[in-house]
């Protein structure tokens, strides 16, 4: 659920998802661990381990590339873009020294490499529905890489048009920052297996009502849940794709 921390932070010690999982396991003599995290205002599926041994196995699977997440998002795209063609986004990301909680794009070799595949699925006005698949999982990766190319996520307060140093061409980004509760980014599918010979497992998370309502009221066709099913079948390795550089 968007708006809840995955695990406690220095500023917020209570009310995290990890605390909720611990409460669920009361009496089982198990100590849960978060295998990965989502940004506080990103919704979707998160993987937790019930105990330290499971966490060790799942963390190893994560580091070896056997844990995958698929996302959808709504973004402002004022220019023409071809729906159905994957966009290949590659940048080096590093901590923003002026705002350590945020990230910035830096010169190649000066940060951690981030690789994102973005698939425009459908459009209504200046809003485009994207599906995302990641090769790397850097902090704020999707949000920053899409914003720096002049296509910020709807509702994102941290990575807006200012990241791309351009004004809001439609005059709508500021409006949705006020009326939409968080960035319109959702991890709709989570899959994992314990090594090459492990049994593949998949979990899905329903699209939040707020995102569905925004898409519908904006004139979008179909439901976001239906679009998730289509996106899950797409493959950036086999489908056509283009590299979209920053300006």
N, C-alpha and C positions, 0 to 999 in steps of 0.2 A: 504494500500500500504506500502510495506517495505521501511524503510528509513525515515518515517515521524512519529514524536511523536504523541501519542494519545492526550496529553494535554501539555501545556507549562511547561517548567522546569526552574530552576534557571539559567541555562546556555543558554537555547533556549526559548525565549519569544514569537517568532512568527513562523508561518508556520506549526502549529499543525493541526491535524484532527478536533479537537474541534473548532478551529478558522474557519475552512472550513464549519462546520455545522452551526456555528453562522452566517456566511455570507449567507448561503443557507436560513436561517430563517429571514433574514432582512425584516423588515416591518410587521412581524407576532407578534411582541411584546412578543417573547418567548426567554428564556435563556436556551440553551442546557446544558446538563451535561453528562459526560462519566460515564456509569454504571460500566464498567471495562476497562482494558487496555491490549494492547499487547506490547511486547518489540519493540523498535524502528525498528529493522531489522527483525521482524517477520511479515509476511503478513497475511491477512485474514479478517474475519468478526468481527466487533466491534459493540456493542449496545450502542446507545445514547438515552437519554431522552430529549424530546423537552422542558420540563419545570420542575420546582421543584417538583410538585405533582407526575408526572410520574416517576421522579427519585427516590422519596421516595418509591413508589410501587415496582419499578424494583430492587432497592437496597435491599429491604426486601425480594423479591423473590430470589435474588442472595444469600443472607445470609442463606436462608432456603433451598437452594439446588434445586431451580426451574429454574436456568439458567445453561445451559450446552454448552460446546464447544468441538468440535472434530477436531483433527489435523492430518495432514500427514507430514512426514519429510523424508529426505534422510540422511542416516548415514553410516559411515564406519564400517563394521563388518568383521574383518579379519578371525574370527573363524566360524565354522559351527553353524548354527542356524536354527531351524525348522520353516519354513513359515506356518502360519495358526494357531499356538499356541500362546495364549496371554502370555506375560511376566508380572509378578506382581512385581512392584518396590515400596519398602517402605523404606524411609529414614527420618532422622531428618535433617532439613536444618536451617542454621543460617547465619548471615552476616559475610563476610570475614573481619576480623579486619584490614588486610593489604590492602584490596581493598574494601571499603565499598559499592561500587556499584555492587559487585558480591556476590555470595552466596557460601557456602561450606557445605559438609556433616559432621555432628557432631555425637557424641555418642547419643544413645537413651535417651530422656529426656532432652537433652541440647539444643534442637531447636524446630522448628515447624514441626509437622509430615506432610510428603508429600507422597501421594499415587497416583501412575501412572500405568495405564494399557497400555502396548505396544504390538501391533500386527504386527509381520513381515509379510508383504504381498507378496513381490517378491524380487528377488535378481538379480543383474548383476555384475559380478566380485566381488570386495570388497565392493560394495555399496548395501545397503538394503533399500527398501521402507517400512516405518513403518506407522501404524495408531496409534494414541494415544487418550485415554480417561482418564480424570482426576477425582479423587474424591475430591482432594484439588486443590487450585490454588495459589501456592506459587510463589514468584518471581523466574524466571529462572528455574522452576521446571523440565520441560522436558529436557532442555538443560543440566542441571547439572546431573540429575539422569542417563541419558543415557551415558554421557561422563565418569562419574566415573566408569562405568562398561566396559570401553574400547571400546565404540561405539559412538564417537563424531559425531555431526551433520556436514554434509558437509558445509563448509564455515564459521563455527563458530570460531571466533577469540578469544573468551573469555574462552570457555570450550572445550579444545582440548585434545589430547592424554596425555598432561602433567598432566591433572586432575587425570588420572588413573595411573600416574607415569610409563608409558610405551612408547617406541618409536613408531613412525608411521611405522607399519610393511609393508605397501604397498608403502610408499614414495609418496603418492598422496595427503595427507591432506594439506600440505604446498602449493602444486600447486593450489588446488581449493580455498585456502584462498586468493590467488593472482588474480584468474580469475573470481571467483563467487562473486557477490556483497554483499551477506549477508548469514546468516545461512539459510539452506534449510528447513524452518519450516513454515507451512501454516495452519491457522485455517479455514478449509473448510466449517464447518457447525456450526451454532449458533441456539440454541433453548431455548425457555423460556415460562413460563406461570405465571400468577399472583395468586399464591397459588394453593392448591389442586384442587379447582373447576374452576380454570382459563382455558381459551381456549389455548391449546398448539399452539405455533407459531414457525416456522422454517425459517431461512434465510441461504443462501449459498453464498460462495465467490469462484469465478473461480480461478483455480490454475494459478499462474504467469507464463508468457511465459518462463522466465529464468529457472524455475524449470522443465517445460515440455521439454525444449531444452536439458538441462543437462541430464535428464533421457533418452531421445531418443538417443542422441549422445553417451551415455555410454552403449547402447545396451539393455536398458530396454524394456520389452514387454508391449504393450498397452499404453494408455495415462494415466497420473496421474488423469485426470478428471474422467476417467472410473474407476480407482482404488478407487477414493473417493466414488463412488456410491456403490462399493462392501463393502468398509469399514463401510459405514453408516449402513449397515444391520447387521454387526457383533455385538456381545454382550459379553463383558467380564464376565458377571455374569453367562451365560449359556454355553459358549464355554470352551474348555479345556484350562488350564493355568498352568503355573509353576512360582514359586517365584525365581527371579534372584537376588541373593545377590551381594554386592560389594565384591571385592577380599580381 
